[in-house]
Amino acid sequence: MDTHGLSAFIEVADTGSFSKAGERLHLSQPAISKRIAALEEALGQPLFDRVGRRIDLTDAGRTLLPHARRVLAEMEDARRALSRLSGTVSGRLSIGTSHHIGLHRLPPVLRNFTQAYPDVDLDIHFMDSEDACEEVAQGRLELGIVTLPDEAPEALLMQMVWRDPLSVVVAPNHPLAKAGIPGLRELATHPAVLPDERTYTHRIVMSALQAHGVAPRIRLSTNYLETLKMLVAIGLGWSVLPCSMLDDSIVAIDRPELSLSRDLGAVWHRGRTRSGPARALLGLLGVSV
């Protein structure tokens, strides 16, 4: 039994799909099927029931799953520990980050990192911050560079790197842009386009508005801040965006009673060994390691 078979088994169990497991592992569906078949042969037990398009774990599969996760976690921790013993910073570093942070915060850091540590293979996954935190908690990614939650999930440690101030924004020709300093209740009479409700940013915005008794009229939601900026610029509604995104296509409405900001930073697993590359990147981010 090898770890490649266990990796394929875990991904199929998590996704319920051989093709999606292949996408995660950068393998074809036949390659995943071959690994699962070899693992089942080695164990002498079927691991999945295949009924039509549904794929369910058998009793043997459900029994194996937690053991498989522990085996891979131990192997990954061993790899990270050994990478630190070598005295050189090399190997693979898997990180998850949001598109906004990847575009606006990480480029100079990653440029310095790749120049300083050319032997590191960076494996960067762009995803919502909430998903990146979950991937780190599950051990599939080593680091997340994300919008930080109010409180770290039990499995994670986190540290702020950047304070990200936010502003209420509208198109230059929006009625609110011509109203001087509109009251918050007037703001609520106009449609809004906001981050999706499952995001940390949405919770920050809604909490601040609700503290003033304001319930926004949300026209639509999306997780991508660049898309929200475009929707604001064409006049579809007002939004709340990082001040770093301000340009001549949108304008900020000064609301003194609304002090909006979010924390951006790093998350890593509380109980897992950090590799040499992870420690090096955290050092460049100013995170104490």
N, C-alpha and C positions, 0 to 999 in steps of 0.2 A: 504494500500500500504506500503511495507517495502523496506528497502534499498537493500536487496538481489535481489529483482526483478529489481530494477533500475540498479544495477551493471551488472546483466545478460543482460539487454536491451542495455546498453552502449557497452558492449563487443561484442555483436552480431552486433550492428550497426557499430562498428569500424572494425571488422574483416570480416563482411559479411558471417559469418559461425557460426552455432551453435556448431559444434565440436571444432573449434578454440577458441570460447568463453569459452567452457568447459575446454580446456587446460589452458587457462589463469587463470581461477578461480579454477582450480583443482577439476572440477566437471564432471560428465558424461554428454553426450549429452541429454539423457532423462531428467536429472535434470534441465538443462538449459531450455529445452522446457517447462517443468512444470512451471518454474518461469515466463517465458514469457507469458504462457497461463494465469496464475493467475493475472499477471499485466494487460493484455488485458481485462480480465473479470472485474477487479476492475475499469478500466477506461471506459469500455463499447465501446472500439475502437480497431480495429486491428492495430498493430504497424508495421507489416511486410507483404509484398507481397511475397509469395513463388511461383515462376514460375520455374519449373524444379529444377535445382541446384542453381539458382539465388535467393538471398534474398535481397530485396530492402525495404527501409523505405516507409511506407505510408505517406500521408500528416500528419496524427496524429503523426506518429513516428518522422517525421522531426520537428514538433512543440514541441514535448516532449523533444527531445534530449538535447538542451541547458539548459532547466530547470533541467533535470536529472543530468547533469554534475554539475550544481551549487549546487543542493541539496547534492550530495555526497561530493563535496568539502567542503561545510559548515559543514557537519557531521564529516569529517576527521579533519578539523581544530578544531572543538569542542573537539574531542577525544584527539588531541595533547595538547590543552590548559589544559584540565582536568588532563592529565598525569603529567603536570608540577606542578599543584596545590597539588598533593598528597604528594610531598616531597620525593618520591622514584622514581628511574629510572626503569620503567617497561613497559611492553606492546610490541607491534610489531614495528620493524623498517625495512622498505623496502628500499633497496639500489640497485643500478645498478652499475656494474663495468666491465671493460674489463678483458679478460682472462690474459693478460700480467700483469696488475696491481694486479689482484687477486693472481697470482702466485709469483710475485717478490716484491711487495710493502706492500700489506695488511696483510699477515699472522701475523707478530708480533703485529700489531695494533689491529687486531681482537682478538688475543689471550689475550692481556691485557684487551680489552673491555669485553669479555665474563667472564673473571675472576673477573673484577670489578663490572659488572652488570649482574649477573646470571639470573635475572628475565626478561631480555629482550629477545624476540624471534626475532632472526635475519632472515630476509627474503632477501636472496642475489640472484640477477639475473645477470648472466654473459652474456654480449652482447657487441656489438660495442659501443664505446664511443658516437658516434653520435646518436645512438638509445637510449642510457641511458639519454642523455640530453633531447631528445624529450619526453621520458617517465616522466621525472621530470617536464618538462614544462606542460605536460598534467595532472599532478597531480597523475599519477599512481604509481610513486615512490617518496619517500621523499628526498632521496639524491642520487647523482651520484658521484662516485670516478673514474675520467676519464682523458683521454687526453683532455686538455682544448682547446677550439676553440680560434682563434685570438681575437674575441670579443664575449662577452656573448650575447646570444639571449635575446631579450627584456624581456622575462618572467623570466629570471634566474639571479642569482648572483653567482659569482664564486671566488675562491681564490686558488692560487698555493700552493701546499704542497711540491712537489719534482721537481727539475730541472732534466731532463732526457737527458743527452748528447747522441748524435747519431754518428755512424761511418759508413763509407763505408766499406763493408766487402766482402770477397771472400773466397773460399776454399783454403787451404794451397798450393795445386798444381795448382791453377788457373794461367794462363799466367800473369795476372795483379799482382799477388803476387810475381812474379819473375822479375818484370820490374822496381824495385827500387821504385821511386815515379812517377807513370804514370800521364801524363797530363789529364785534364778533358775531352778533346776531344778524347783521346785514350780510356778513360773509356766509352765514348758513342759508340764506335765501337763494344763493347761487349754486349751481351744480359743481361738484368736486370730482376730481380724478385722483385716487389715492392708491398707495401700495396695498396689495392684497391683505385681507384680514388675518391671515396666518403668519404674517411677517412681524418681526420685532419692531420695525419702523412704523407699521400701522398701529401697533399697540401704543407706542410712544405718542404718536399724533392724537389718537382717539382719547387717551388718558388726559392729555393736556387740554383738549377741547371740552371734554366732559366736565373737567374741573371748573369750567366757566359756564356750564349749562348749555353748551353748544352741541347740537347733533347735526353734522353735515349731511347734505343731500348728495350721496355718492352716485355719480352717473355710471362710472365703471372703475374697475380695479385691475392693476397688473403689477407683477413683481419687478419689472424692469424700469429703473429710474430714467434711463435714456428715452424709453417710450413715453413715460409720463411727461417728460420735458417737452417732447414733440406735441403731445396732446394739449398741453397747456399753451404752447406757442401758437397753435392753430385756433385757439379760443374755445376749446371744448369744455373747459372748466378751470377752476383754481386747484392748486395742489400744495404740498409741502415737500420741498426738495433741499438737498444740501446746498449751502451757500457757495460751495466750490463749483456748482454747475451754472451759476448765474452768468449770463451774457446778454447781448442786445436782443435776443429772441424772447426773453422773459424778464419780468421785473419783480422785485420783492416788495411786499406790502409790510411796512413797519408796524408790528403789533407789540408795543412795549410790555403788555401783560402776558404775552406768550414768549417764554424763554425755552425754545425748542432746541434740543441737540440729542445726539446719540453717540455712543461709544463704539469705536472700531478697535479691534485688537486680535489677539491670538488665543486659541483654545487648544488644549492638548489633554490626553487621557491621564487621569489621576494615577492609575495603577500600572501604567505601561512605561517601559524603558524608552527614553528619548535617544535617538541615534545621533551620531556626530553631525550629520547634515542638519538635523532639526535644531540641535543646540546652536549651530553656527548661524542659521537663519534667525532664530529667536534673538541671538546676540546682536545681529544687525538691526533688528527691529527695536532694540533697547529693552527687551524683556529679560528680567533677571533669571538666570538659569543656574 
